[in-house]
Amino acid sequence: MVKVALTGVGFMGKTHLGIYQKLKNVEVVALCDVRKENTEIKTLDAGGNIQASSGSIDLSKVRKYTDFGKMIEDGGFDIVDICLPTFLHAAYSVRALEAGFNVFCEKPMAMTAAETDTMLKAVKKSGKLFSVGQCLRFWPAYVEVKRIIDSGTYGKPRYAEFARFSAPPTWGWDGWLLDAKRSGSAALDLHVHDVDMLLFLFGKPSSVRSNGFVERDEGVSHIASVYSYPGFAAASTGGWICSDSFGFNMRAFFVLEGATIELDFAKETPVVLCPKGGKKTPVPLQEGDGYYHELVDFTAGVEAGRLSGRVTGETAAESVKLTLTEIESVKKGKELQVRF
């Protein structure tokens, strides 16, 4: 049995709790949140762009804390799951690693490249297992797209496009998501998903040119980027400047030599394969979402003593660093070389 201590019981914390209660090999033994009332919740319903968990939950046998240090000191668990605001990711991950616990940290890994480097050093020094919630690498729709591309059945990719649109995330505690100093704004919090998928599918681009909407607090609330790769073109756009009635949608588009793949979560069939000379065919998808599959993967890895490696600290750090390069490109108004 893998025992988990979860800190941060907001939208994503509730999502993780809902998943853990479905896993037979996992037990949540401790909760920590600065808001004591959040450790006494009776329901998993929460605001957010994707309602992944709902229903009731019984936390009567779970130890509750408002002091992270006290929870770490008491111990009695294998994993510290960190669902705190982004500006706290680095410090709390390092504290948990140094105390000898495996760590699952929500995305993005950190606010700065320097913070990601500090976290990686702590992982190496501790010898503990570490991963980050870059959930698209586990999301069945994107998993199928990668499988199709990697198979080579339809030839090499010629064009790839990613898009992620949202209303402003007003559900965050104390408005932290809309505070660029605490979240990195939409570019780092939202767009980083597609940046990570771009790296997962195609590797590191040589350069990037980005434009975007810069808010008064210097946060980039919408970003559009074009990446340089040899032999094909790639682009992505995303942000949270849509009207409140829009909600959220993620989609992507891939043109291969012998087929086109459309991914759109606004449609009843999210992934459709369109081969040359053939008919449009819906692609069957595994049940569950990326949140579920990433936690199944991590907890199974902790139980086995070895992670799958689909998401690593290093890959998560690269996604942060490329996103920060894009933000820099927006503000400097020019194409930048990708150096990491």
N, C-alpha and C positions, 0 to 999 in steps of 0.2 A: 504493500500500500504506500503510495506517494503522498506525503503530507505537505500542504500548501499554506503559506501565510500570505494574504493579499493586502496590499496597502493602496488606498484610494478607491472609495466605493461610490464613484460617480457612474456616468453612462457606461464607460468601458469596464469598470470594476464589476458592475452588475452583469454585464455581458459575460465576463469570465466566470463569475459565480454560477450563472445559469448553465454554463458548459460543464464546469467541474461537477455539479450535482448530477450530471448525466453519466459521468465516467466512473465505472466500477472500481478502477484502480487508484482513485484519487479521493482524498479527504481534505477539505478546508478546515484547518484547526485554529486559525487566528485571522482576525481582521483588524486593520488599522485605518483610521480616518480622523482628521482633526475635528470633524463634526461628529460628535458622539452619536447623534441621532442616526447617522448613516450606518453605524455598526448595528443598529437595532431594526433594520428594515424588515418588512414582512413580504414585500413584493419586489420583483425584478424589473417591473415596468420602469422605463427611463426615457428621457429625451435623447435624441441623437439622430444622425443621418440614416442609420440602418437599425431597425428594431430587431436585434438578434435574439434577445431573451425576454421572456415575460412570465407571468404566473407568480405563485407564492414560493417562499423559501423559509425554511426553519433554521435559524441560527442560534437556537437556544444552547447548543453544546459547543459553540465556537467561542474561543477567548477573544475579548474585544479590547482594543487599545486606542488611545488618542496620541500616544507617544511611541514613535517608531523605534527609538533606542531601547525602550523597555521591552517591546516585542522581540527585538533581536536578542536582547540579553536573556530573555526567558527561553527562547529557542523552542525545540520540540517539533521541528518541521524540516523538510528537505529543500523546498523551493520558496523563494520570496518573489511574488508576482507584483510588479510595480506598475500601477495604473494611475500614477500621479501626473499632474501637469508637466509638460515637456521640460521646463526650466529646472525641475527637480530630478530628472532622470539620472543624470550623471552622478550627483552626490549620493543619492539613495542607493543606486546600483553598486557603487564603490563600497559604501558602508556594509551592504549585505554580503558582497563578495569577500571583503576583508574579515567578516565575522564567520566565514566558512560555509556560506549557503549558495546553492545554485540559484541563478537569477533569470527570470523572464521579464523583460522590460518592454513596455509598450513603445510603439513608434511615435515620432521619429526617435532615433537612439539618443540624440542630444541636440543642444542648440548650436554648438560650434564644433569645428574640426578638432580643436584642442581638447574639448571634452570627450569626444569619441576616442581619441588617442589615450587619454587618461583611463577611460573605461577598459580599453583593450589591454593596457598594462596591468590593470587590476585583475582582469580575467586570467591572464598568463601567470601572474604571481600567485593567485589563489589556487589555481588548478581546478576550479569549479566549472560547471557547465553554464553557458550563457547564450541567450538568444533574444531576438527583438521581434516585436509583432508586425513584421512586414507581411501581412496576411495574404496579399495577392498571390504570393508564391504557392499558397495552399488553396486558393479559391478555385473550385472545380472548373469554372469557365476558363480561367487563365491557364490552369493546368492542362486543359485539353488543347488550347491554342499552342502552348509550348510543345506538347506531344506531337501535334500535326507538323509544326515547323521543323522540329528536330528529326522527325522521321525521314525528311527529304522526299517524301512521296510526291509533293507538288513543286519541287524545285526550291530554288533560293528565294529569300524575301527581296522584294523590290521597293516596298513602301510600308511603313508602319505609322499609325497615328493613334494617340491616346487622348481621351478627354474625360474630365471629371468636373461636374458642375453642382453647386450647392447654394442654398440659401444661407445667410449668415448663421453660424453656430451659436445661438444665444443661450444654449442649455448649459454651457460650461460654468463650473463653480466660480463665483466672484468675477465672471466675465473674462476669465483668463484666456480663452481661445481667441477673443477679439483684441487681446493685448499682445502686440508683436514682440515685446520684450520677454513675454512668458511663453508664447507659443510658436514664434517665428512666422505668424500669420498663415494665410492659406498656402503660400508657396512651400513652406516647410511642413506644415501639418497635414495638408490635403494632397497637394501635388506630388509630394515625396513618394506616394504609392506608385504613381505611374513612372516616376524616375527609377524606382527600384525594379519595376517590371521591365523597363527598357534595358537596364543593366543585366537582368536575369536572362532575357531573351537574346540580346545582341552584344553584350559586353560594353566596354567603355568607349564612348565616342572620342574623337580627337579634339573637337571643339564644339562650342554651343553659342547660339545667338538667341537672346531672350528679350521680350518686351513684356510690360506688365503695368498694372495699376498700383501706384505707390500711395499708401495712405499717409495721413499726417504724422502717424507714429513711426513712419519709415517701413512699415510692414507692406509686403506685396500681396494684395488680396486677390489678384488674378494674374496669371502668368501664361505666356505662350512662348514655346521654345522650338527651335530647329536644331537638330544635332547632325554633326558631320561624321559619316561612316563611309568607308570605301565601298562603292558598288550599289548602294541603295540609300534612300532618304528616310528620315524619321522625324516626327514632330509630336508635340504634346501640348495640351492646354488644360488649365484648371483653375478653379477659384471658388470663392463663396460670395460673389456679388449679385447673385440671382435674387429675384423677389421671394418673399417669404412663402408665397403660395406655390412656388416651383418645387420645393423639396430638395431632392437629390437624385442624380443619375451618374452612372459611370458607363463608358463605352470605349470601344477600340475598333480599329480597322486595319486589316493586314492584306497586302497584295503580294502573292507569291507568283512565281513564273507560271504555275499551272492551276492556280485557284485564288479565290478571294475569300477571306474569313471576316464575317461581321460579328462583333460582340456588342450587345446593347441590352442593358438590364431594364430598360423601359419596355421591352418587348416580351411577349409571352414565352418565346423561345430565345433565350439569351445569346446562344452561339449558333450561327448558320454557316455551313461550308458551301461555297459556290465554285465547283470545279469547272475548268474549261471544257466545253462540249458536253457538260452534264447538267444535272438539275440541282437546285438549291436543296440542301439536306440539313435538317436540324441535327446538332451534335448532342448525343446523350451525355448527361452530366452526372457525376457522383452526387449523392445527397449530402446536405450540410453546406456550411459556408466556410470561408477562410479562417474565421475566428475559431470555429470548432476544430478544424483539421490541424491548425498550428499548435493548439494546446494538447491535442491528442498526440501529436508528434513530439512535443517537448516533454510531456510527462512520461511517455513511453521511453524516450531517450534517457531521462533521469533514472528511470527504473532499471534500464539496461546498462547504465553507466557510460553511454556513448550516444551523441546526437546524430541525426541523419545528415546534417550539414546543409540542408536546403537553404536555411537562413543562418548566417553566422554573424558574430560581432563585426568581422571584417567587411562582409557584404553590406551590412546595415550602415556601417561608417561610410562606405563608398557612396551610398545613396544620399546620406546627409551632405557629403562633400560636393557631389555633383549638383545637388539642389542649391547649395550655397553659392556655387559658381554661377548658376543661372540667375540667382538674386543679384549677384554682383554685376552680371551682364546687363540686367535691367537698369540698374542704377548708373552704370558707366555708359550705357548706350552703345555698346560695341560687342563684337564677337570675342570670345575668350577661349584660350586653350584649356583643355581639361588636364589638370596636373594633380594626380594623387596616386 
